[in-house]
Amino acid sequence: MAEDNSNLIHVYLDDQEEPIVSYRPPVRFELDTTQLEDGPHKLKVVATDATGHKGVREIPFEVRNGPGIDVEGLQDNDTLDGKVPILLNAYGGAKEPFWEPARAETPAPVPTWAWVLLLVVVAWSTFYIAQQWNVPEEFAATPTYSRYSGQGQVSRQTAGQPASSSKANIGATLYRTSCASCHQGNGEGVPGAFPPLAGDPVVTAEDPTRHIEIVLFGMQGKTIEGVEYSAAMPPFSEQLSDQEVAAIVNHERTSWGNDAPTVTAEQVQNVRAKETSN
């Protein structure tokens, strides 16, 4: 009895005469490319209907089960002359039991744009650091550039600035941040609320003890030249060190036309200790 080949699909691989599979449609099968050589191949599908007519379709494909190959220094259809350095790498074959990621990383030089970017960043950083280190004189006394330790010492003095000028800057900065909101930047105070420091008898006195006491321990209620000031002066003994209190007192005693003897941190310390012992 003759074999019935009607309504069959025959699948041929490359130029083989015998089909690798023959099934009645529809059909699903698995093509094992691991048994094929890397390179171009062709799958030919032949279908036969009930009347014996055949339909043929050819599907070209390429197999790459071997290691991937990377080529640096040579591209398709390049025109070459002289000696050409070429870098080759192969990695990740389909049949390898373990894949090593490091092999897939072909060594390559750092691109030029990365070097340019690095140089720009370094140049900008150098310029910025130089600008911050050499502080302009008009900004040297601002809070941004005047920093203090817990003992009231300046953490970084302005380059090229004498020590006496630096101390004056400390006093001006501390006055601005701790006192100016009440006594004003010009030392004139606020009438009826906060007394003026310019020309104040306590500030201009030869003996600075009372001046130091007020800054350290505060006060409330004082009449100056017939004007009563009822606003409270807060104490700064907990917030400021002896050096910082001395800097504020000295700023007040030498500003706005005042010309009184300055004080030392040791004098402030003695006043603080005397009040504590009482």
Order of alpha helices (4+ residues) and beta strands (2+ residues): beta-beta-beta-beta-beta-beta-alpha-alpha-alpha-alpha-alpha-beta-beta-alpha-alpha
